[in-house]
C-alpha cells in the first residue's frame, strides 16, 4: 500500500477502481459511530450515528451501489439502524472478519475487487487487505492508516462514510444527478 501521506489524496487510479465496485462494506464502531460505547447503569449500550452518513448510504443505494455492514459486535441498535437505512446485508458478531468477508462474497456472488471496505481497527486489516478499495477514517488505528488506499478527512462517526460515498459516486458519474434531485427549482418553475 501507499505511504500515509500519499493515501490522503484521491487519485485517478482510485476513480478507476471506484467505477468497478458493486459493494460498499462498512465496519460499524469507529466508522458509522465515533467508536465510543455509552453504557447505562443497567448495562444498556447506546451508539450515535451521523445523519449525513445515513443519507449518503441511501443515496449510494439509489445510485446502484450495494451497501452492507460487517461488525465484530452484535447490537440491536445496529439492526435497527440498518433497517432504517434499507441495508439488507448485515453481518454481526463476527470476530473473524476475513471468513465473514469470504462468505459474503460467495453469498452475493461477487469478487473481492468489486468491494470497497471502510474500517478503522486491527480486526479490519484482513478485509482491508483483500478488498478492491480499502479506506479508513482519519482517526483509525495507525496500523490501519498505514495500509489503506485512502484516508478520509473526516473521523469515524463524523462524516467519513458520507465523504467516501460522495467520492465513489463522483467517480462513477452519479454524483451530479444525485445532487440535482436536491437543487431548488429554477425561477419560473416553482409555480404560483
JOHUPE-V631781 format. One record per residue. RES is the residue in one letter. PHI is phi in degrees with one decimal (* if undefined). PSI is psi as a letter, one per 30 degrees, with the letter a starting at -180 (none if undefined). D_CENTER is the distance of its C-alpha to the mean C-alpha in whole Angstrom. Layout:
# JOHUPE-V631781
RES|PHI|PSI|D_CENTER / RES|PHI|PSI|D_CENTER
This chain:
# JOHUPE-V631781
X|*|l|19 / X|-77.9|l|20 / X|-68.5|l|22 / X|-57.9|e|20 / X|-64.3|e|21 / X|-72.1|e|20 / X|-82.4|g|17 / X|-98.8|g|16 / X|-112.8|k|18 / X|-79.2|k|16 / X|-110.8|l|18 / X|-58.5|e|20 / X|-63.4|e|19 / X|-67.5|e|15 / X|-58.2|e|16 / X|-59.7|e|18 / X|-66.0|e|15 / X|-63.0|e|13 / X|-66.0|f|16 / X|-94.6|g|16 / X|-86.5|k|13 / X|-105.4|f|13 / X|-131.5|k|10 / X|-119.0|j|6 / X|-107.6|k|6 / X|-123.1|k|4 / X|-70.9|l|7 / X|-106.3|d|9 / X|-69.0|k|11 / X|93.2|f|11 / X|-122.2|d|7 / X|-79.4|f|8 / X|-120.9|l|11 / X|-82.2|g|13 / X|91.8|f|14 / X|-85.6|k|18 / X|-111.4|k|19 / X|-95.7|k|22 / X|-110.0|k|25 / X|-84.3|l|28 / X|-62.0|f|31 / X|-92.1|g|31 / X|91.2|g|28 / X|-70.2|k|26 / X|-99.8|k|22 / X|-120.2|k|20 / X|-132.2|l|17 / X|-114.2|k|16 / X|-115.4|k|13 / X|-86.0|k|12 / X|-63.3|e|14 / X|-70.0|e|12 / X|-63.5|e|9 / X|-62.1|e|10 / X|-62.3|e|12 / X|-61.1|e|9 / X|-61.4|e|8 / X|-64.2|e|12 / X|-67.6|e|12 / X|-61.1|e|10 / X|-63.0|e|12 / X|-64.8|f|15 / X|-86.6|g|15 / X|95.2|g|15 / X|-98.5|j|11 / X|-69.4|k|11 / X|-128.3|k|8 / X|-136.6|l|8 / X|-117.5|k|8 / X|-136.4|j|10 / X|-136.5|k|12 / X|-75.9|f|15 / X|-90.3|l|17 / X|-118.6|k|18 / X|-152.3|k|18 / X|-65.6|f|19 / X|-62.8|e|17 / X|-65.0|e|14 / X|-58.8|e|16 / X|-65.6|e|17 / X|-65.3|e|14 / X|-61.5|e|13 / X|-60.9|e|16 / X|-59.7|e|16 / X|-93.0|f|13 / X|76.7|g|14 / X|-83.7|j|12 / X|-91.8|e|14 / X|-89.8|j|13 / X|-127.7|j|13 / X|-111.1|j|14 / X|-121.4|l|15 / X|71.1|g|18 / X|-113.2|j|18 / X|-67.4|e|19 / X|-88.6|i|19 / X|-69.3|f|15 / X|-62.9|e|17 / X|-64.6|e|19 / X|-62.6|e|17 / X|-64.7|e|15 / X|-59.8|e|18 / X|-64.6|e|19 / X|-63.0|e|16 / X|-58.5|e|17 / X|-67.6|e|20 / X|-62.6|e|20 / X|-96.1|g|17 / X|50.2|h|20 / X|-134.0|l|17 / X|-107.1|l|17 / X|-57.0|e|15 / X|-72.8|f|15 / X|-98.2|g|14 / X|-122.5|k|11 / X|-98.3|k|8 / X|-128.9|k|6 / X|-113.6|j|5 / X|-137.0|l|8 / X|-131.6|f|11 / X|-139.3|l|14 / X|-55.3|e|17 / X|-66.7|f|16 / X|-86.3|f|13 / X|-55.0|e|15 / X|-61.0|e|16 / X|-74.3|e|13 / X|-58.4|e|12 / X|-78.5|f|16 / X|-105.3|f|16 / X|-83.1|l|13 / X|-78.8|f|13 / X|-148.6|j|11 / X|-102.5|k|10 / X|-138.4|k|8 / X|-136.4|k|9 / X|-71.2|l|10 / X|-62.2|f|13 / X|-101.6|g|15 / X|-68.5|l|14 / X|-59.6|k|16 / X|-51.8|e|19 / X|-63.5|e|19 / X|-75.3|e|15 / X|-55.7|e|15 / X|-74.3|f|18 / X|-114.5|f|17 / X|-90.0|l|14 / X|-74.7|e|14 / X|-148.1|k|12 / X|-116.5|k|12 / X|-72.3|l|11 / X|-77.3|f|14 / X|-92.7|k|12 / X|-82.4|l|12 / X|-59.6|k|10 / X|77.1|g|11 / X|-129.5|h|12 / X|103.3|g|10 / X|-62.4|e|8 / X|-65.3|e|5 / X|-59.6|e|8 / X|-58.7|e|9 / X|-64.7|e|7 / X|-62.5|e|7 / X|-58.4|e|11 / X|-64.3|e|11 / X|-63.1|e|10 / X|-69.0|e|12 / X|-60.8|e|15 / X|-62.6|e|15 / X|-87.3|f|16 / X|75.2|g|18 / X|-108.3|f|17 / X|-72.0|e|16 / X|-60.6|e|20 / X|-70.0|e|21 / X|-65.0|e|18 / X|-64.1|e|19 / X|-57.5|e|23 / X|-65.6|f|22 / X|-106.0|f|22 / X|-72.5|k|25 / X|-68.2|l|28 / X|-64.1|l|31 / X|-72.6|k|33 / X|-46.0|k|37 / X|95.4|f|39 / X|-95.9|f|36 / X|-79.2|f|36 / X|87.4|a|39 / X|-68.5|none|42
